[in-house]
Amino acid sequence: MPETTTGNVLKLSGDDTVCYVRKLSNAKTEAASLIPAQTSFEFDLKRDSDTTDTKDGGFATTASLETDVEVDFLNNTSKIADQLVDSILNNEVLEIWGVVRKRRNKDGKYFAWYMRGTVSEDDNSNDAGDTSERDVSFSISGTPQRGWTTLTDDQAAELDYVFRGLDVVTEGENGAEVNGGTPWKDEDAGTNEDVPSTQKAA
């Protein structure tokens, strides 16, 4: 995957950023969970500024950093969906990650924003004949931090899957999956050769 080095710009879409959440109190016992069925993830950094008139001219002042985080998803019965309710009912602190699944560093880690906060609003819409939806807003404490994170095998599987061939899936000597397939590479676009006679339809 391209790195964001000079002269190599990777364009991102809204689908590329997803939200993971975990109760802070569970940090030593479980991995973070992807909020299922996300339809939107908004992450806004804001710092208001003002100018005070002085005898020497205008004097610029800035306010504290404000962070707005909001996640929309289709309502579901997952463990993490229930934990979002726990946060607003019990004022429980959550860890929140905004993971950019298409931006990785040379070590294969994913770019992410890391924050802590509580759910400040959980809007649950249930219109007749329509899908139940949740719109959850977070009250973020402190300054969000940027960094790179690894994903567990299960977390990576939630984000994407690898190309598989038609063969039975087995496990190789090194533990890696063997499936008879090879992922696409631009430099190997095929030879346009005829299909071998043994593979032609009768």
C-alpha positions as CSV (number, residue, x, y, z in Angstrom):
1,M,0.0,0.0,0.0
2,P,1.4,3.4,-0.9
3,E,3.0,5.5,1.9
4,T,2.3,9.2,2.2
5,T,5.8,10.2,1.3
6,T,6.7,13.2,-0.9
7,G,5.3,12.9,-4.4
8,N,3.1,9.9,-3.5
9,V,-0.3,11.1,-2.4
10,L,-2.9,8.5,-1.4
11,K,-6.5,9.7,-1.9
12,L,-8.9,8.5,0.8
13,S,-12.6,8.0,0.7
14,G,-15.1,8.1,3.6
15,D,-15.2,4.3,3.7
16,D,-11.5,4.2,4.6
17,T,-11.9,5.6,8.1
18,V,-13.6,3.4,10.7
19,C,-14.2,3.7,14.5
20,Y,-13.1,1.2,17.1
21,V,-14.1,1.5,20.8
22,R,-13.2,-0.1,24.1
23,K,-14.1,0.6,27.7
24,L,-11.0,2.0,29.4
25,S,-11.6,-0.3,32.3
26,N,-11.3,-3.3,30.0
27,A,-7.9,-2.2,28.4
28,K,-6.0,-5.1,30.1
29,T,-8.6,-7.8,29.3
30,E,-9.8,-7.3,25.7
31,A,-9.0,-5.8,22.4
32,A,-10.9,-2.8,20.9
33,S,-14.0,-3.6,18.9
34,L,-15.1,-2.2,15.6
35,I,-18.6,-0.6,15.8
36,P,-20.6,-2.9,13.4
37,A,-22.6,-1.5,10.5
38,Q,-21.1,2.0,10.6
39,T,-22.5,4.5,8.0
40,S,-20.6,7.6,9.1
41,F,-17.7,8.6,11.3
42,E,-17.1,12.3,11.9
43,F,-14.0,13.6,13.5
44,D,-13.6,17.4,13.9
45,L,-10.8,19.3,15.5
46,K,-11.6,22.9,16.3
47,R,-9.9,25.8,18.0
48,D,-11.7,29.1,18.2
49,S,-9.7,32.4,17.9
50,D,-10.4,35.9,18.9
51,T,-8.8,39.3,18.6
52,T,-8.6,41.8,21.4
53,D,-8.0,45.4,20.6
54,T,-5.1,47.0,22.4
55,K,-3.3,50.3,22.2
56,D,-0.6,48.5,20.2
57,G,-3.1,47.0,17.8
58,G,-4.9,43.7,17.7
59,F,-3.8,40.9,20.0
60,A,-4.8,37.4,18.9
61,T,-5.9,34.8,21.5
62,T,-6.9,31.2,20.9
63,A,-9.3,29.0,22.9
64,S,-8.7,25.4,24.0
65,L,-8.8,22.6,21.4
66,E,-12.3,21.1,21.0
67,T,-12.8,17.7,19.5
68,D,-16.2,16.5,18.1
69,V,-16.6,12.8,17.4
70,E,-19.8,11.3,16.1
71,V,-20.6,7.8,14.8
72,D,-23.7,6.8,12.9
73,F,-24.5,3.1,12.6
74,L,-27.3,0.7,12.0
75,N,-28.7,-0.4,15.4
76,N,-27.6,-3.8,16.4
77,T,-27.2,-6.2,19.4
78,S,-23.4,-6.3,19.5
79,K,-21.5,-6.1,22.7
80,I,-19.9,-2.8,21.8
81,A,-23.3,-1.2,20.9
82,D,-24.5,-2.0,24.4
83,Q,-21.3,-0.6,25.9
84,L,-22.0,2.7,24.2
85,V,-25.3,2.8,26.1
86,D,-23.4,1.9,29.3
87,S,-21.1,4.9,28.8
88,I,-23.8,7.5,28.8
89,L,-25.9,5.8,31.5
90,N,-23.0,5.2,33.9
91,N,-20.5,7.9,32.7
92,E,-18.0,5.2,31.8
93,V,-14.9,6.4,30.0
94,L,-14.2,4.8,26.6
95,E,-11.1,4.6,24.4
96,I,-11.9,5.7,20.8
97,W,-9.8,5.1,17.7
98,G,-10.4,6.5,14.2
99,V,-8.4,4.0,12.1
100,V,-7.5,4.8,8.4
101,R,-7.4,1.4,6.9
102,K,-5.7,2.5,3.6
103,R,-2.9,4.4,5.3
104,R,0.0,2.2,6.6
105,N,3.6,2.8,7.5
106,K,6.7,0.8,6.4
107,D,6.0,-1.6,9.3
108,G,2.5,-2.4,8.1
109,K,0.8,-0.5,11.0
110,Y,-2.4,1.5,10.4
111,F,-2.6,5.3,10.9
112,A,-5.0,6.1,13.7
113,W,-6.3,8.9,16.0
114,Y,-6.6,7.9,19.6
115,M,-8.9,9.6,22.1
116,R,-10.7,9.1,25.5
117,G,-14.1,10.3,26.4
118,T,-17.7,9.4,27.2
119,V,-20.9,9.2,25.2
120,S,-22.6,12.5,25.4
121,E,-25.6,11.7,23.2
122,D,-27.1,8.5,21.9
123,D,-29.9,9.2,19.4
124,N,-31.9,6.1,18.4
125,S,-34.3,6.6,15.5
126,N,-37.0,3.9,14.9
127,D,-39.2,5.0,12.1
128,A,-41.9,2.6,10.9
129,G,-40.9,0.5,7.9
130,D,-37.2,1.7,8.2
131,T,-34.0,0.4,9.7
132,S,-33.3,1.3,13.3
133,E,-30.3,3.7,13.4
134,R,-28.0,5.1,16.2
135,D,-26.3,8.4,16.1
136,V,-23.7,8.5,18.9
137,S,-21.7,11.6,20.0
138,F,-18.7,11.6,22.2
139,S,-17.4,14.1,24.7
140,I,-13.6,13.9,24.3
141,S,-11.2,14.7,27.1
142,G,-7.8,16.2,26.4
143,T,-6.0,16.2,23.1
144,P,-6.3,13.4,20.6
145,Q,-3.1,11.6,19.7
146,R,-1.9,10.5,16.3
147,G,0.0,7.3,15.8
148,W,0.3,3.9,14.2
149,T,-1.5,0.7,15.4
150,T,-1.4,-3.0,14.7
151,L,-4.6,-4.9,14.3
152,T,-5.3,-8.4,15.5
153,D,-6.1,-11.1,13.0
154,D,-9.8,-10.8,13.8
155,Q,-9.7,-7.0,13.6
156,A,-8.0,-7.1,10.2
157,A,-10.5,-9.6,9.0
158,E,-13.3,-7.2,9.9
159,L,-11.7,-4.5,7.7
160,D,-10.8,-6.5,4.6
161,Y,-10.2,-10.0,3.2
162,V,-7.5,-11.4,1.0
163,F,-7.9,-12.8,-2.5
164,R,-8.5,-16.6,-2.5
165,G,-8.3,-19.0,-5.3
166,L,-10.8,-21.9,-6.0
167,D,-8.7,-24.5,-4.2
168,V,-9.4,-25.9,-0.7
169,V,-8.0,-23.6,1.9
170,T,-5.1,-25.2,3.9
171,E,-2.4,-24.1,6.2
172,G,1.2,-24.0,5.0
173,E,4.3,-25.1,6.9
174,N,4.8,-21.5,8.2
175,G,1.2,-21.3,9.4
176,A,0.2,-19.0,6.5
177,E,-2.9,-19.7,4.5
178,V,-2.6,-21.6,1.2
179,N,-5.5,-21.2,-1.1
180,G,-4.2,-21.4,-4.7
181,G,-4.7,-17.7,-5.4
182,T,-2.4,-14.8,-6.0
183,P,-3.4,-11.2,-5.3
184,W,-3.5,-8.8,-8.3
185,K,-0.4,-6.8,-9.1
186,D,-0.3,-4.1,-11.7
187,E,3.1,-5.4,-13.1
188,D,1.5,-8.8,-13.6
189,A,-1.6,-8.2,-15.7
190,G,-1.6,-11.5,-17.5
191,T,-0.4,-12.7,-20.9
192,N,-3.7,-13.1,-22.8
193,E,-2.9,-16.7,-23.5
194,D,-5.6,-19.1,-24.4
195,V,-7.1,-21.2,-21.7
196,P,-5.4,-24.6,-21.5
197,S,-7.3,-27.4,-23.2
198,T,-7.7,-29.3,-19.9
199,Q,-9.6,-26.3,-18.5
200,K,-11.8,-25.6,-21.5
201,A,-15.5,-26.3,-21.2
202,A,-16.7,-29.4,-23.0
